[in-house]
Amino acid sequence: MELDGKVALVTGGGSGIGRAVALRCAAEAMRVCVVDRDADAAHAVAVEVGGIAVVADVGDAAQVDAAFAECADRLGGPDLAVCNAGIAIGVADLTLLDDAEYRRILGPNVDGVVFSARAAIRAMRARGGGVIVATASLAGLMGFAPDPVYALTKHAVVGLVRSIAPTLAADGIAAHAVCPGLTDTAILGPEIRGALDAAGFPLMDPAQIAEAVVTAARAPAEASGTCWVCQPGRAPTPFEFHRVPGPRTDAGRGQVPTLPGAPG
């Protein structure tokens, strides 16, 4: 998709990766809608990018729908929806996981991505197409012992993107995930940050993830469903998933059936 003059909506756009994405979209001559639950942060970034701010908690479906409606009313979009809002809780031992903390992370990390993707699909079908990019993580492609529930939520994002991409192709809508490694944002707690500093492990600038978002947005239609790995010093790289072994029958290797709702 050509970006010049198009509309980008970025959730969690008030800080960190979301802010970097908003800045990069503006640099690509896009009109930007910054969505964040922190009103001051959203408005500050909107001023930086010459866009608009919408205050919303992405864990609330009604607020997400209202945010997309306001973006459409004021900017006419979105053509690019970046489902970025998310948090970590940093609980390694599941026996210490509080039920309220568990529900708190599911709101933005899972519900928010589903609600935002759903609203984006509705809007993009009306516009004749678009691109959805969800912020996952390397923790969505591998285990992450310091925060297993965070890893669970990011695996969910990867699974969602890969599952919706084939059926959206007919609508001219592409779906991608960006999967960054450790990034210099507030989501990293002081304990993890201290350990990384002591080990000399490099943190990525959020601008590198913004580059991956732009790469995904510009990718050809047949690349829909790609998970873009972001690592320090490397360009955004498509992750190669291993094929799942098919079934075997008495007659030999079986055929995988075409399931209802899946492309033929």
ZAMARGU-4260 file (C-alpha; in steps of 0.2 Angstrom, whole numbers, plus 5000, padded with zeros to 4 digits):
<rodrens>
0) 5000/5000/5000 | 5006/5017/4996 | 5006/5028/5012 | 5007/5046/5006 | 4990/5054/5010
5) 4983/5039/5018 | 4976/5038/5036 | 4984/5028/5050 | 4976/5024/5067 | 4988/5019/5081
10) 4982/5012/5097 | 4993/5014/5112 | 5000/5029/5102 | 5004/5040/5117 | 5021/5032/5121
15) 5034/5020/5117 | 5032/5010/5101 | 5015/5018/5097 | 5022/5035/5098 | 5037/5030/5086
20) 5024/5022/5074 | 5014/5038/5074 | 5029/5049/5071 | 5035/5037/5057 | 5018/5037/5049
25) 5018/5056/5049 | 5035/5056/5041 | 5027/5046/5027 | 5014/5060/5024 | 5000/5050/5032
30) 4987/5058/5043 | 4987/5050/5060 | 4974/5046/5073 | 4983/5043/5090 | 4972/5032/5101
35) 4977/5030/5120 | 4969/5029/5137 | 4980/5043/5143 | 4973/5059/5136 | 4988/5070/5139
40) 4999/5058/5131 | 4988/5056/5116 | 4986/5074/5113 | 5004/5077/5115 | 5009/5065/5101
45) 4994/5071/5091 | 5002/5089/5091 | 5019/5081/5087 | 5012/5073/5071 | 4999/5086/5066
50) 4985/5073/5069 | 4971/5070/5080 | 4969/5062/5097 | 4956/5050/5103 | 4955/5044/5121
55) 4950/5026/5123 | 4953/5010/5133 | 4955/4997/5120 | 4949/4983/5132 | 4932/4991/5130
60) 4924/4986/5114 | 4912/5001/5113 | 4926/5013/5116 | 4936/5005/5102 | 4921/5006/5090
65) 4919/5024/5095 | 4937/5028/5091 | 4937/5021/5074 | 4921/5030/5070 | 4929/5046/5076
70) 4944/5043/5065 | 4932/5040/5050 | 4922/5055/5053 | 4937/5067/5055 | 4950/5059/5044
75) 4940/5047/5033 | 4951/5032/5038 | 4959/5022/5043 | 4969/5014/5029 | 4982/5007/5041
80) 4977/5001/5058 | 4991/4998/5070 | 4984/4987/5085 | 4999/4991/5097 | 4992/4995/5114
85) 4998/4982/5127 | 5006/4979/5144 | 5016/4967/5154 | 5014/4961/5172 | 5031/4953/5175
90) 5025/4938/5185 | 5036/4923/5182 | 5028/4911/5195 | 5010/4907/5190 | 5007/4903/5208
95) 5010/4921/5212 | 4998/4927/5198 | 4984/4937/5205 | 4967/4935/5196 | 4965/4954/5194
100) 4982/4955/5186 | 4978/4941/5174 | 4962/4950/5169 | 4971/4967/5168 | 4983/4960/5155
105) 4970/4951/5144 | 4961/4968/5142 | 4973/4977/5131 | 4984/4963/5125 | 4970/4951/5119
110) 4953/4960/5119 | 4961/4976/5113 | 4969/4968/5098 | 4953/4958/5094 | 4941/4973/5096
115) 4953/4984/5086 | 4955/4972/5072 | 4936/4969/5071 | 4933/4988/5070 | 4947/4990/5057
120) 4940/4976/5046 | 4923/4984/5046 | 4930/5001/5042 | 4942/4994/5028 | 4928/4984/5020
125) 4919/5000/5018 | 4934/5009/5011 | 4939/4995/4999 | 4954/4988/5008 | 4968/4992/5020
130) 4982/4985/5031 | 4981/4979/5049 | 4997/4978/5059 | 4997/4971/5076 | 5011/4972/5089
135) 5016/4955/5095 | 5033/4951/5102 | 5047/4938/5100 | 5037/4931/5116 | 5024/4927/5103
140) 5035/4915/5094 | 5045/4907/5108 | 5044/4905/5127 | 5047/4920/5139 | 5050/4913/5156
145) 5050/4931/5165 | 5032/4934/5160 | 5023/4918/5154 | 5006/4926/5153 | 5013/4940/5143
150) 5020/4927/5131 | 5002/4919/5131 | 4994/4935/5125 | 5007/4938/5111 | 5005/4920/5105
155) 4987/4924/5104 | 4991/4940/5093 | 5001/4929/5081 | 4988/4916/5080 | 4974/4929/5076
160) 4984/4938/5063 | 4989/4921/5054 | 4971/4915/5055 | 4962/4931/5048 | 4974/4935/5034
165) 4968/4922/5022 | 4950/4926/5023 | 4953/4945/5022 | 4962/4944/5006 | 4946/4945/4996
170) 4942/4961/5004 | 4959/4969/4999 | 4964/4969/5017 | 4981/4963/5023 | 4985/4958/5041
175) 5003/4957/5048 | 5011/4956/5065 | 5027/4964/5071 | 5037/4954/5083 | 5050/4964/5092
180) 5063/4958/5104 | 5068/4969/5119 | 5064/4987/5116 | 5068/5003/5126 | 5051/5007/5132
185) 5042/5009/5149 | 5036/4991/5148 | 5053/4984/5153 | 5053/4984/5172 | 5069/4990/5182
190) 5074/4972/5186 | 5074/4966/5168 | 5082/4982/5162 | 5096/4981/5175 | 5100/4963/5171
195) 5101/4968/5152 | 5112/4982/5156 | 5123/4971/5166 | 5124/4959/5152 | 5128/4972/5139
200) 5112/4966/5129 | 5107/4980/5117 | 5089/4987/5117 | 5080/4992/5102 | 5075/5010/5098
205) 5056/5010/5096 | 5059/5018/5079 | 5066/5001/5073 | 5049/4993/5076 | 5040/5008/5067
210) 5051/5004/5052 | 5044/4986/5053 | 5026/4993/5053 | 5030/5003/5038 | 5038/4988/5029
215) 5023/4977/5033 | 5011/4991/5027 | 5020/4992/5010 | 5022/4973/5008 | 5013/4965/4993
220) 4996/4957/4996 | 5003/4940/4995 | 5014/4943/5011 | 4998/4945/5021 | 4999/4935/5037
225) 5018/4938/5039 | 5026/4940/5056 | 5040/4952/5055 | 5054/4948/5067 | 5063/4964/5074
230) 5080/4962/5082 | 5094/4975/5085 | 5105/4978/5070 | 5094/4968/5058 | 5081/4973/5045
235) 5063/4967/5048 | 5063/4949/5044 | 5048/4937/5040 | 5048/4923/5052 | 5048/4906/5044
240) 5036/4894/5053 | 5038/4875/5051 | 5025/4866/5042 | 5014/4855/5054 | 5016/4836/5049
245) 5000/4830/5041 | 4990/4815/5046 | 4994/4797/5040 | 4982/4784/5036 | 4983/4765/5032
250) 4985/4770/5014 | 4999/4782/5018 | 4999/4801/5019 | 4982/4809/5021 | 4976/4825/5013
255) 4972/4840/5024 | 4954/4844/5021 | 4948/4862/5016 | 4939/4868/5032 | 4923/4879/5031
260) 4928/4898/5030 | 4946/4894/5024 | 4952/4898/5007 | 4951/4883/4995
</rodrens>
